[in-house]
């Protein structure tokens, strides 16, 4: 599920303000732009905030965009101890405190979508709306080849981690998609916020699994983007940006499939 990220900042990325937020276990890095209701962007596994390069300027017209490098990714510290959904959720709370926010809209992509679901369930009072793209709440929600890739990489970095700290930390990051995938049916049914569930027709997530997430979250809408892959917000960003904004702003032009 990896996609190449250009380490050189995009033009839009250069316009965003970089902020380092101190926590009890290292610093968290985020980029901020725009004014209005807050919108937190959560990238996928082994990525960073730059995966949203096609969203920065567009969403900044309507929202205060906060693009976070989650713990262990990008410029954010890994910290001590095991990397878990609970720990990342605490980081999100730290970000909200830093910006003096009580609630936030969240767009989460892939593993970031899984974290958004976790946060929306465990901290409903802090969430206005959720948009999750290519999320899964069970490991077997991944298609066969993608699941095999996760397991292969986990084994590889388990071995390398015996010799290199960097590899051991990467194993923890990969494990967020496997043993640390801290979601289940009860977690999803507890989500109260209006939720938009998005996936590509050719996603690495099984369509039946995506539809099950929609079924479990009572107040949810579902969009399956035709002929799109897991990275639909990169490949079909104009289409995604438009319907995502319409959902967040309660505009009539939002039409679910």
LUMKOLMAR-927726 format. One line per 4 residues: number of its first residue (from 1); their letters; for each residue x negated, z negated, y of N, C-alpha, C, CB. Coordinates in steps of 0.02 Angstrom, whole numbers, plus 32768, in hexadecimal, padded with zeros to 4 digits. Each point is the difference from the previous one (the first is absolute). Last residue first. Glycine has a CB too. Example, Ala and Ser with C-alpha at 12.3 -4.5 7.8 and 13.67 -1.06 7.14 Angstrom:
2
2) sa) 7D7E:7E9E:7F90:7FD6:7FFD:803B:8027:7FDB:8037:7FC5:806C:7FE0; 802C:7F98:7F02:802D:8000:803B:7FD3:8000:803C:805F:7FC2:7FC5
# end
This chain:
257
257) xxxx) 8489:80C3:8179:800D:8034:7FCD:8031:7FE5:7FCD:7F8D:8031:8010; 806E:7F81:80FA:7FE1:7FF3:7FBF:8011:8039:7FD0:8006:7F83:8012; 7FE6:8070:8102:802A:8014:7FC8:7FDA:7FF3:7FC0:803B:8058:8046; 7FC0:7F79:80D8:7FE4:7FEC:7FBF:8032:8012:7FCB:7FBE:7FA3:8033
253) xxxx) 8072:807B:80B3:7FDF:8039:7FE1:7FDC:7FED:7FBF:7FF1:8032:8071; 807F:7F32:8023:802F:8024:7FD5:7FDE:803A:7FDC:805C:7FE0:804C; 7F21:7F3C:8002:8019:803E:801B:802B:8025:7FCE:7F9C:8007:804A; 7FE0:7F1A:7FBE:8047:8006:7FF1:801F:8040:801D:8007:7F84:7FFD
249) xxxx) 7F0C:8031:7FFE:8025:7FFC:803F:804B:8006:7FF7:7F9D:802F:8039; 7FC9:7FDE:7F0E:7FED:7FC4:8024:802A:7FF5:8040:7F8D:800D:7FD2; 8090:80BB:7FAD:8015:7FC5:7FDA:7FF2:7FC0:8028:7FEB:803D:7F94; 7FC7:808C:80C4:8049:7FFF:8004:801C:7FC3:7FDA:8002:807D:8008
245) xxxx) 7F18:7FAE:7FEA:8012:7FE7:8043:804B:7FFB:8007:7F99:8033:802F; 8016:802D:7F0D:7FEE:7FBA:8001:8013:7FE0:8043:7FA2:8017:7FB0; 8079:80D2:802F:8035:7FDA:7FDF:7FF0:7FB5:7FFE:801B:8065:7FBC; 7F47:802B:80B0:8042:8007:801E:8034:7FD6:7FDC:7FE1:8073:8022
241) xxxx) 7F3F:7F9A:7F8C:8004:7FDB:803F:8045:8002:801E:7F88:801A:8013; 804C:8067:7F28:8003:7FB8:7FF5:8008:7FD9:8040:7FB9:8010:7F9C; 802A:80D9:8075:8040:7FF0:7FE0:8007:7FB5:7FF6:8000:8070:7FC8; 7F32:7FDD:8085:8033:800B:8033:8045:7FEE:7FE6:7FBA:805C:8031
237) xxxx) 7F88:7F99:7F3B:8005:7FC9:8030:8036:800B:8035:7F89:7FEB:7FED; 801F:806D:7F2E:8040:8013:8020:8010:7FCE:8038:802A:8033:7F93; 7F0A:7FB7:7FF4:800C:8048:7FF7:803E:8018:8024:7FC8:7FF8:7F92; 7FFD:7F20:8071:7FC6:8025:8019:800F:804B:8000:7FB3:7FA6:7FD4
233) xxxx) 80E9:7FC5:7FD6:7FFB:7FEF:8047:7FC2:801F:8020:803D:7F95:7FE9; 7FEF:8082:7F2A:802F:8027:8029:7FFA:7FF1:804A:804C:8002:7FA0; 7F39:7FC8:7F80:7FE6:7FFC:8045:802B:8027:8031:7F8D:7FF3:7FD1; 80A3:8006:7F44:7FFA:7FBA:8013:7FEC:7FF9:8049:7FE0:7FE4:7F8A
229) xxxx) 8087:8106:804E:7FD8:7FD6:7FD4:8004:7FB7:8017:7FB3:8061:7FE7; 8108:8077:8031:7FCC:7FD8:8021:7FDC:7FD5:7FCD:8042:7FFF:806B; 8087:8099:7F82:7FBF:8022:7FFA:7FC7:7FDA:8021:803E:806B:7FFD; 80A9:7F35:804B:7FF6:8037:7FD1:7FB9:801E:8005:807A:8019:8007
225) xxxx) 7FD5:7EE7:802A:7FED:803B:8027:7FF0:8039:7FCF:7FD4:7FB8:8060; 80CC:7F67:7F9B:7FD0:8022:7FD6:7FF0:8042:8023:802B:7FC9:7F93; 804B:7F42:80BB:7FF0:8045:8010:7FCA:8019:7FCF:801D:7FEE:807B; 80A3:7F36:7FAE:7FCF:8022:7FD7:7FF6:8048:8019:801E:7FB8:7F9E
221) xxxx) 803E:7F3B:80B4:800C:8048:7FFF:7FC7:8020:7FDA:803F:7FFD:806F; 8031:7EF6:7F9C:7FCB:8031:8001:801B:8047:8000:7FB7:7FB0:7FC4; 8093:7F50:801A:8005:801F:8042:7FC9:8035:8008:8033:7F96:8031; 7FD8:7FF4:7F00:8046:800F:8013:8005:8028:8040:8021:7F98:7FC6
217) xxxx) 7F23:8064:7F7C:8003:7FE8:8045:8044:8015:801D:7F81:8008:800F; 804E:8038:7F13:7FF6:7FB7:8003:8004:7FE4:8046:7FB9:800B:7F9C; 8056:80E2:8036:8039:7FDE:7FE1:7FFA:7FB4:8008:800A:805D:7FAE; 7F43:802C:809A:803B:800A:802B:803C:7FDA:7FE5:7FD5:8072:8021
213) xxxx) 7F6E:7F94:7F59:7FF3:7FD6:803B:803B:8004:8030:7F83:8012:7FF3; 8083:807E:7F57:800E:7FBB:7FEB:7FF3:7FCF:8039:7FE3:801D:7F8A; 7FE4:80C5:8090:8049:7FF8:8005:8015:7FB9:7FEA:800E:807B:7FEA; 7F10:7FC1:8000:8011:7FFE:8047:804B:7FF4:8009:7FA1:804E:8019
209) xxxx) 8014:7FD6:7F0E:7FE9:7FBF:8017:8011:7FF7:804A:7FA3:8002:7FAB; 8086:80CD:7FEF:802F:7FCF:7FE5:7FEE:7FBA:8018:8012:8048:7F9B; 7F5C:806B:8097:803C:8001:802A:8034:7FCD:7FE8:7FEB:8079:8019; 7F0A:7F65:7FC7:8039:801F:7FDE:803E:7FFD:802C:7FCF:7FE0:7F90
205) xxxx) 7F3A:8029:80D7:8031:7FCF:7FEA:803A:8025:7FDE:7FE0:7FAF:805D; 7F75:80C6:800D:7FE0:7FE1:7FC6:802C:7FC8:7FE3:7F8E:801C:802F; 80DF:80BD:8054:7FDC:7FC2:800B:7FDC:7FE9:7FC0:8053:7FE0:8059; 803E:80E7:7FF8:7FC7:8004:7FD2:7FD2:7FC3:8007:8006:807E:8005
201) xxxx) 80BC:7F93:8080:801A:801B:7FC1:7FC9:8002:7FCB:8054:8044:8040; 7F94:7F06:807F:7FFE:8047:7FFA:801C:8017:7FBD:7F9D:8002:804B; 80AD:7F1D:8048:7FD0:8019:7FCE:8001:804C:8001:8011:7F99:7FB8; 805A:7F71:80C8:7FEC:8046:8005:7FD0:8011:7FC8:8010:7FFD:807D
197) xxxx) 80AE:7F41:7FEC:7FD3:800E:7FC8:7FF3:804A:7FFE:802B:7F9D:7FBE; 8031:7F9E:80F9:7FFF:8048:7FF1:7FCB:800B:7FCA:8026:8020:8075; 8074:7F00:7FE8:7FC4:801C:7FE2:8009:804A:7FF2:7FE5:7F91:7FCE; 807E:7F7C:80B8:800E:8047:7FF3:7FBF:8022:7FEB:805F:8002:8053
193) xxxx) 7FAA:7EFA:7F7E:7FF7:8030:8037:8016:8046:7FEC:7FA1:7FBB:802B; 8056:7F85:7F3D:803C:8004:802A:7FFC:8036:8035:800F:7F87:7FEC; 7F85:802D:7F10:7FF2:8021:8041:8041:800A:8026:7F9C:803A:7FCF; 804F:7F6E:7F4D:8000:7FCE:8036:7FF3:801F:8045:7FD7:7FAC:7FAD
189) xxxx) 8024:80CE:7F83:8045:7FEF:8010:8004:7FCD:8039:8020:8019:7F89; 7F0A:8027:8022:8021:8037:8024:8048:7FEE:8014:7FB8:8051:7FC1; 7FCA:7F16:7FBD:7FE0:8007:8042:8025:8035:8028:7F91:7FDE:7FD1; 80AC:8005:7F4E:8019:7FCA:802A:7FE3:8003:8047:800B:7FB9:7F9A
185) xxxx) 7FA8:80E0:7FBF:8045:800F:8016:801B:7FCB:802F:8013:803B:7F94; 7EE8:7FD4:8070:802F:8006:7FC8:8046:800C:801B:7FB8:7FB4:7FB7; 7F24:8031:8090:8045:8013:800F:8029:8001:7FBF:7FDA:8043:8064; 7F27:7FA9:7FDF:8029:7FC3:7FFE:8048:8010:8016:7F9A:7FB9:8017
181) xxxx) 7F77:80B0:7F8D:803D:801E:801B:8038:7FCD:7FFA:7FDA:8076:7FE1; 7F3E:7F73:7FCE:8016:7FDC:803C:803E:801F:8021:7F8A:7FDF:8011; 800A:8080:7F2A:8011:7FBB:7FF0:801C:7FD9:803B:7FA6:8003:7FAA; 803F:80EA:808E:8009:7FF3:7FB9:8014:7FB7:7FF5:7FAC:805A:7FE4
177) xxxx) 8019:800F:80F0:802E:8031:7FE3:8010:7FF1:7FB7:7FD2:8055:8050; 7F93:7F2A:802D:8040:7FF9:8024:8034:8030:7FE5:7FC1:7FDB:8067; 7F5A:8029:7F53:802C:7FD5:7FD8:8042:7FF2:8024:7F9B:7FCD:7FCC; 7FB0:80AC:809B:8023:8029:7FCF:8034:7FD7:7FDA:7F9B:8048:7FF5
173) xxxx) 7FDA:7F43:809E:802C:802C:8026:8029:802B:7FD0:7FAE:8002:8060; 7FAC:7F75:7F45:8038:7FD8:8018:8033:802B:8025:7FB5:7F9C:8008; 7F82:80C9:7FB3:802B:7FF2:7FC6:803D:7FD7:8015:7F9B:8003:7FB5; 7FBF:8022:80E9:8028:803B:7FF7:802E:7FF9:7FC4:7FA5:8045:8034
169) xxxx) 7FBF:7F12:7FF6:8036:7FFE:8032:802D:803D:7FFA:7FB5:7FBF:804C; 7F8E:8037:7F2C:802E:7FCA:7FEC:803B:7FFB:8030:7FA0:7FC2:7FCC; 7FB0:80D2:8066:8029:801A:7FCA:8033:7FCC:7FE9:7FA1:804A:7FDC; 7FC1:7F76:80C5:802C:8032:801C:802F:801D:7FCC:7FA8:801B:8054
165) xxxx) 7FAD:7F4E:7F6A:8037:7FDF:8021:8033:8032:801C:7FB3:7FA1:801C; 7FAA:8088:7F0C:8004:800D:8048:803E:7FE0:801E:7FC3:806C:7FEF; 8002:7F80:7F26:7FBE:8009:801E:8002:8007:804C:7FDD:8036:7F97; 80E3:7FB3:7FDA:7FD3:7FCE:7FE3:7FBB:8002:8021:803E:8008:7F94
161) xxxx) 806F:8098:809B:8006:7FC1:8025:7FD6:7FC8:7FE5:8070:8023:801C; 7FAA:80B5:7F7B:7FD1:8002:8039:7FFF:7FBE:8026:8012:807B:8009; 808B:7F9A:7F48:7FBC:8004:7FE5:7FCD:7FFD:8039:8029:8044:7F9D; 80B6:7FC8:809F:7FF5:7FC0:7FDE:7FB9:7FFC:7FE5:807A:7FFB:7FE1
157) xxxx) 7FD3:80CC:807E:7FE8:7FD1:8032:7FFC:7FB9:7FE4:8031:8048:8059; 801E:8066:7F17:7FBF:8014:801B:7FE5:7FCB:8030:8021:8079:7FF5; 80B9:7F6D:7FB6:7FCE:7FF3:7FCC:7FBA:8010:801B:8054:8019:7FA6; 8060:801D:80E5:7FFC:7FB8:7FF8:7FC9:7FED:7FCE:807B:7FF6:801B
153) xxxx) 7FBD:80ED:8003:7FD8:7FE6:8038:7FF7:7FB4:7FFB:8029:805E:8048; 8062:800B:7F17:7FBA:8017:7FF9:7FD4:7FE3:8037:8029:806A:7FCC; 80BF:7F6F:803F:7FE1:7FD9:7FCA:7FB7:8013:7FF7:8070:7FF7:7FC7; 800F:8085:80D4:7FFA:7FBB:8017:7FDB:7FD6:7FCB:806A:800B:8044
149) xxxx) 7FCC:80D2:7F83:7FCC:7FFF:8033:7FF3:7FB9:8019:801F:8075:8022; 8095:7FB3:7F4B:7FC1:8004:7FDC:7FC5:7FFD:8030:8037:8044:7FA6; 80A0:7FC8:80B4:7FF4:7FBE:7FE3:7FBE:7FFF:7FDA:807D:7FEF:7FF7; 7FC9:80DD:8060:7FEC:7FD3:8036:7FF3:7FBA:7FE6:8044:8044:8050
145) xxxx) 800E:8061:7F1A:7FBB:8010:8016:7FE7:7FD0:8036:8017:8078:7FE4; 80CD:7F70:7FCA:7FCD:7FF3:7FCE:7FB9:800C:8019:8054:8020:7FAB; 8065:7F9E:8109:7FFE:8032:7FCB:7FC2:7FF6:7FD6:8040:8051:8049; 8030:7EDE:8036:7FD1:8038:8009:8007:8031:7FC7:7FB1:7FB4:803E
141) xxxx) 80C2:7F83:7FBD:8022:802D:802D:7FD5:803C:8012:8041:7FA0:802D; 7F7C:7FA0:7F4E:8015:803C:7FDD:802E:802D:8029:7FF5:7FC0:7F98; 7FBD:7F70:80BF:7FC6:802A:7FF4:8016:8042:7FDE:7FB6:7F9A:7FF6; 80F6:7FE9:80AA:7FE4:7FF5:7FBE:7FC6:8031:7FF6:806F:7FD8:7FD2
137) xxxx) 8006:802C:80F6:8002:7FB8:7FF5:7FEA:7FED:7FB9:805C:7FF9:8054; 7F73:80D8:8071:8016:7FF0:7FBC:7FFE:7FB5:7FF6:7FD5:806E:7FD5; 8027:806C:80FA:7FF5:7FBC:7FE9:8015:7FF9:7FB7:8011:7FD4:8074; 7FEB:80E8:8043:7FDA:8002:7FC2:7FF0:7FBB:7FE4:7FD1:806B:8025
133) xxxx) 8081:7F78:80C1:7FF2:8045:7FEA:7FD8:7FFD:7FBF:8001:802B:8078; 80AC:7F34:8035:7FCB:8001:7FCD:7FFB:8047:7FE3:8014:7F86:7FE4; 8055:7FDF:80F8:7FFC:8044:7FE4:7FC7:7FFF:7FCE:802E:8037:806B; 8079:7F04:801D:7FC9:8015:7FD5:8006:804B:7FF1:7FF9:7F8D:7FCE
129) xxxx) 805E:7FAF:80FD:800E:8036:7FD2:7FC1:8011:7FD8:8059:802D:804E; 7FB3:7F02:8026:803A:8022:801D:8017:8038:7FD2:7FD8:7FE3:8074; 7F9B:7F2B:7F5D:8004:8049:7FF8:8040:801B:801E:7FBC:7FF8:7F98; 7FFE:7F1C:804C:7FCC:8021:8029:8004:804C:7FFF:7FB8:7F9E:7FEA
125) xxxx) 80D1:7FC7:7F94:800C:7FEE:8046:7FCF:8023:802F:802C:7F92:7FDA; 7FC4:807D:7F35:8036:802A:801C:800D:7FF3:804A:8033:8001:7F90; 7F12:7FD1:7FB8:8004:7FEB:8046:8036:802A:8024:7F85:7FDE:8000; 8050:803E:7F15:7FEA:7FBB:8009:8006:7FE6:8047:7FB3:8013:7FA2
121) xxxx) 8089:80D2:8022:8024:7FD2:7FD4:7FF0:7FB7:800F:8000:8059:7FA9; 7F90:8057:80CA:8046:8001:8012:802A:7FD1:7FD7:7FF1:8075:8022; 7F2A:7FAA:7FAB:8008:7FDB:803E:8049:7FFD:8014:7F8D:8024:8024; 803C:805C:7F1E:7FF1:7FB9:7FF4:800E:7FD7:803F:7FA9:801F:7FAB
117) xxxx) 8066:80C9:8069:8038:7FE6:7FD8:7FF7:7FB5:7FF2:800F:8072:7FCB; 7F40:7FFD:80A0:803A:7FFB:802D:803D:7FE5:7FDC:7FD3:8060:8043; 7F6E:7FD1:7F3F:7FF5:7FC3:8027:803A:7FF6:8030:7F83:800F:7FF8; 807D:80B7:7F8E:800B:7FC8:7FD3:7FF8:7FBD:8025:7FD6:8046:7FA0
113) xxxx) 7FF6:807D:80D4:8048:7FFB:7FF6:8012:7FC7:7FD2:800A:807A:8013; 7F16:7FBC:800C:801A:7FE0:803C:804B:7FF9:7FFF:7FA0:802E:803F; 7FF6:804B:7F18:7FF4:7FB9:7FF6:8017:7FD8:803D:7F9F:801B:7FB5; 80B8:80C2:8071:7FE3:7FF5:7FBE:7FF7:7FB5:7FF4:7FC4:806F:8007
109) xxxx) 8075:7FAB:80EB:7FF2:803A:7FD6:7FDF:7FEC:7FBF:7FF5:8047:8066; 80B1:7F49:806B:7FCC:7FF6:7FCF:7FFA:803C:7FD2:8013:7F85:8005; 805B:8015:80F3:7FFA:803C:7FD7:7FC5:7FF6:7FD1:8031:804C:805B; 8077:7F06:8042:7FC5:800F:7FD7:8008:8044:7FDE:7FEC:7F85:7FEC
105) xxxx) 8070:7FCC:80F1:800F:8037:7FD3:7FC0:800F:7FD9:8059:8030:804E; 7FDD:7ED8:801B:7FDC:8040:8005:8020:8033:7FD2:7F95:7FC3:801C; 807E:7F2C:8065:8016:8032:7FCF:7FDB:8042:800C:8071:7FC9:7FF8; 7F54:7F77:8084:8027:7FDD:7FCD:8017:8030:7FC9:8027:7FAE:8057
101) xxxx) 7EFA:804B:805B:803A:8024:7FE8:8025:7FD6:7FCC:7FC7:806E:8016; 7F5A:7F86:8071:8039:7FD8:8014:8042:8023:7FEF:7FBC:7FCF:805C; 7F5C:8071:7F6D:8025:8027:8032:803F:7FDD:8018:7FD3:8067:7FCB; 7FA4:7F2F:7F93:7FD1:8017:8032:8024:8025:8039:7FA7:8009:7FA8
97) xxxx) 80D2:7FB4:7F97:7FF1:7FC8:802D:7FD2:8016:8039:800D:7FB0:7FA0; 8022:80EC:7FB8:803C:7FF3:8028:7FF4:7FC7:8031:8049:8029:7FA1; 7F0E:8006:7FC5:8005:8036:8031:803C:7FF5:802D:7FC9:8050:7FAF; 801D:7F1F:7F9D:7FCC:7FF3:8032:8001:8035:8037:7FB9:7FC8:7FA8
93) xxxx) 80D3:8055:7F9D:8019:7FCA:802B:7FCE:7FEF:8037:8041:7FD2:7F9F; 7F7A:80C5:7FC1:8033:801F:802A:801E:7FCC:802F:8019:8056:7FA6; 7F50:7F5E:7FB8:7FDE:8026:8034:8032:8020:8030:7FA1:8016:7FB1; 80B1:7F80:7F91:7FE9:7FCE:8031:7FDB:8022:8039:7FF9:7FA9:7FA5
89) xxxx) 8044:80DD:7FA8:803C:7FEC:8025:7FEE:7FCC:8035:8048:8019:7F9B; 7F12:8026:7FCF:800A:8035:8031:803F:7FF1:802A:7FC8:8054:7FB4; 8008:7F1B:7F9B:7FCC:7FF9:8033:8009:8035:8037:7FB0:7FD3:7FA8; 80DE:8035:7F9C:800E:7FC4:8029:7FCE:7FF9:8038:8032:7FC8:7F9C
85) xxxx) 7FAE:80E0:7FC2:8036:8011:802F:800F:7FC6:802E:8030:804F:7FAB; 7ED9:7FB4:7FF6:8044:8000:7FE4:8032:8016:8035:7FE0:7FA4:7FB1; 7F06:8033:8007:802B:8027:802C:8045:8005:7FE0:7F9E:8041:802E; 7FA1:7EF7:7FB1:8023:8039:7FE3:802D:8021:8033:7FFB:7FCA:7F90
81) xxxx) 7F2B:7FAA:80C9:8036:7FF7:7FD0:8022:8041:7FEB:8012:7F90:8030; 7F7B:8067:80C0:7FED:7FDE:7FC2:803C:7FFB:7FD1:7FA9:7FBE:803E; 802B:810D:8081:800B:7FB8:7FFB:7FEB:7FE4:7FBD:805E:800D:804F; 7FA6:80D8:8027:801E:7FF3:7FBF:8013:7FB6:7FF9:7FBE:805E:7FCE
77) xxxx) 8039:8029:8123:7FD8:7FDC:7FCE:8026:7FF8:7FBE:7FC6:7FC3:805D; 8061:810E:8051:8014:7FBA:7FF4:7FD5:7FE1:7FC9:8076:801C:8022; 7F85:80CD:8030:7FD5:7FD1:8024:8015:7FB7:7FF7:7FEB:805A:8052; 805E:8053:7EF4:7FEC:8013:8043:7FD0:7FCE:8020:806D:803A:800C
73) xxxx) 8007:7F54:7F30:8003:8048:800F:7FE8:800D:8047:805F:800E:7FB0; 7FC1:7F17:7FEB:7FD5:8023:7FD2:7FFD:804B:800B:8019:7FA8:7FB0; 80B8:7FE3:80B4:7FC5:7FDA:7FE9:7FD9:8027:7FCB:803D:7F94:8018; 8054:8101:808B:800E:7FC4:7FD9:7FBF:7FE4:7FE3:8073:802C:7FE4
69) xxxx) 7FBE:805E:80FE:7FD6:8007:7FC5:800B:7FC1:7FD6:7FA8:8049:803D; 8110:8019:8079:7FD4:7FCC:7FE5:7FD4:801B:7FC8:8055:7FAA:801E; 8042:80A1:80C4:7FE7:801E:7FC2:7FCA:7FD3:7FE5:801B:8075:8027; 80BA:7F86:808F:7FC8:7FD7:7FE9:7FEB:801B:7FBC:8029:7F98:8040
65) xxxx) 807A:80B6:80A4:7FE5:800E:7FBE:7FC3:7FD4:7FF2:802A:8077:8007; 80BA:7F8C:8098:7FBC:7FE5:8002:7FE3:8006:7FBA:801C:7FAF:8061; 80A3:8103:7FED:7FF1:7FBD:7FE6:7FBA:7FE8:8015:804B:8018:7F9F; 8017:80C3:8098:803C:7FD8:7FF7:7FF2:7FB6:7FF0:8038:8067:7FD9
61) xxxx) 7F21:8046:8047:8031:8012:8034:803C:7FD2:7FFF:7FDA:8077:7FF9; 7F78:7F84:7F61:7FEF:7FDA:803D:802E:8010:803A:7F8A:7FFD:7FDA; 807D:8077:7F53:8025:7FC1:8000:7FF1:7FD5:803D:7FFE:8004:7F84; 7F91:80CD:8068:8048:800B:7FFC:8026:7FBE:8004:7FEB:8066:7FBA
57) xxxx) 7F26:7F9D:803E:801A:8015:8042:804C:8007:7FFE:7F95:803A:8018; 8001:7F84:7F17:7FEE:7FD6:8039:8024:8014:8040:7F92:7FEE:7FCB; 8072:8083:7F54:8038:7FD5:8016:7FF1:7FDB:8042:8020:7FF3:7F88; 7F49:809A:7FF4:8036:802C:8018:803D:7FD8:8018:7FD9:8057:7FB0
53) xxxx) 7F66:7F3B:7FF2:7FEA:8024:803D:8036:802E:801B:7F8D:7FFA:7FD5; 805F:7F5A:7F6C:803A:800A:802B:7FEE:8028:803F:802E:7F94:7FD6; 7F31:8029:7F88:802F:8028:7FD9:803E:8010:8029:7FD6:7FCB:7F96; 7F7A:7FA2:80B6:7FFB:8047:8013:802D:802D:7FD7:7F8C:7FEA:8023
49) xxxx) 804F:7F22:7FBE:8035:8013:8030:8000:804B:8010:7FF7:7F8E:802F; 7F9E:803C:7EE8:8000:7FD7:803C:8035:801C:8031:7F85:7FE3:7FF0; 803C:8016:7EEE:8006:8028:803D:7FF5:7FD3:803D:8051:8050:7FC7; 7FC4:7F72:7F48:7FC1:8021:800D:8004:8031:803A:7FE4:7FF3:7F88
45) xxxx) 8107:7FCD:8033:7FC6:7FE4:7FDF:7FC2:802B:800C:804B:7FCE:7FA9; 8078:804A:810E:7FFD:7FF8:7FB8:7FBF:7FE5:7FE7:804F:805C:7FF9; 8027:7F6E:8101:7FE5:8038:7FDA:7FFF:7FF1:7FB5:7FBA:8020:8063; 80E0:7F8A:8076:7FD8:7FE7:7FC9:7FEB:803A:7FD3:803C:7F90:8004
41) xxxx) 802D:8030:8105:7FF0:8034:7FCF:7FD1:7FE4:7FCC:8011:805A:8057; 80B0:7F45:806A:7FC2:7FF4:7FDA:7FF8:8037:7FCC:8009:7F83:8013; 8080:8054:80E0:8002:8026:7FC2:7FBC:7FF8:7FDE:8054:8054:802F; 8052:7F39:80AD:7FC2:8007:7FD8:800C:8025:7FBE:7FD8:7F97:8033
37) xxxx) 80AC:8092:80BC:8005:7FD6:7FC5:7FC3:800B:7FD4:807E:8004:8004; 7F45:8044:80E7:8042:7FFF:7FE2:8002:7FD0:7FC5:8012:8076:8024; 7F1C:8027:8045:8028:7FC8:8016:8045:8005:7FE0:7FC1:7FFA:806E; 7F2B:806A:7F63:8047:8008:800F:8020:7FC0:8017:8003:8059:7FAC
33) xxxx) 7F24:7FA0:7FB0:8012:8030:8035:804B:7FFE:800C:7F9D:8049:7FE2; 7F7D:7F4C:7F80:803F:7FF3:8021:800B:8033:8037:7FF8:7F87:7FE6; 7F6F:802F:7F28:8003:802B:803B:8047:7FFA:801D:7FA8:8050:7FD2; 7FB6:7F00:7F8C:803A:802B:8008:7FF8:802A:803F:8049:7FAD:7FC5
29) xxxx) 7F37:7F92:7F80:7FF9:8033:8034:8040:8029:8003:7F82:8004:7FF0; 8023:7EF6:7FBD:802B:8039:7FF2:7FFC:8031:803A:804E:7FB9:7FB9; 7F08:7F72:7FDF:8023:8023:8035:8029:803B:7FE6:7FA5:7FDE:804E; 8012:7F2B:7F31:7FE7:8040:8019:802C:801F:8035:7FCC:8010:7F92
25) xxxx) 8082:7F28:8007:7FD7:8020:7FCC:7FEB:8046:8015:803C:7FBD:7FA8; 804C:7FB5:80DF:7FD8:7FCC:7FDF:7FD1:801E:7FCC:805B:7FAF:8014; 7FE5:80F1:80B5:8028:7FD6:7FD3:7FD2:7FCC:7FE2:8051:805F:7FE7; 7FB6:8061:80F7:7FDD:7FCD:7FD8:8032:7FD9:7FD6:7FA7:7FF7:8057
21) xxxx) 8058:810B:8012:8026:7FC2:7FFE:7FDE:7FCE:7FD1:806C:803F:8019; 7F5F:80AF:8081:7FEB:7FD8:7FC7:8022:7FBC:8004:7F90:803D:7FFA; 809F:80CC:806E:8004:7FB7:8008:7FE9:7FDF:7FBF:805F:800B:8054; 7FAF:80F4:8042:7FEB:7FDC:7FC4:7FFE:7FB5:800D:7FBE:8063:7FDC
17) xxxx) 80D3:8074:8093:7FD7:7FC6:800E:7FEF:7FDC:7FC0:8035:7FF4:8072; 7FFF:811C:7FB2:801C:7FC0:7FEE:7FCF:7FC8:800F:8044:8036:7FA8; 7F8E:80B5:8071:802A:7FE8:8037:801E:7FBC:7FF2:801A:8076:801B; 7F61:8004:7F45:7FD5:7FEC:8038:8028:7FE3:803A:7FAF:8058:7FDE
13) xxxx) 80C0:8006:7F67:7FE3:7FC1:7FEE:7FD4:7FE5:8039:8003:8021:7F87; 805B:80B8:808A:8032:7FCC:800A:7FE3:7FBB:7FF2:805A:8052:7FE2; 7F1D:8068:7FF3:800C:7FFA:8048:8031:7FC8:800F:7FE8:807A:800F; 7F95:7F65:7F11:8026:8037:801C:8009:7FF4:804B:803C:8013:7F92
9) xxxx) 7EF1:7F8D:7FD9:8041:7FF1:801E:8021:803F:801B:7FD7:7F8F:801D; 7F81:8067:7F10:7FFD:800B:8047:8045:7FF6:801E:7FA1:8052:7FF2; 8042:7FA2:7F26:7FE7:7FC4:8021:7FF6:8008:804B:7FC8:7FE3:7F96; 80E6:8090:7FB6:7FC9:8012:802C:7FEA:7FC3:8026:802B:8076:800A
5) xxxx) 804A:7F95:7F02:800B:7FEA:8045:7FC2:8013:8028:804C:7FA0:7FDC; 8034:80AB:7F2C:7FC4:7FFB:8029:8012:7FED:8047:7FC7:8056:7FB8; 80C4:7F5A:7F72:7FFD:803B:802B:7FC4:7FF8:802D:807F:8010:7FFD; 7FEC:7F7F:7F09:7FD4:8001:803A:800A:8040:8028:7FAD:7FBA:7FC3
1) x) 80B6:7FF6:7F67:8028:8000:803C:7FD6:8000:803F:8058:7FC5:7FC1
# end
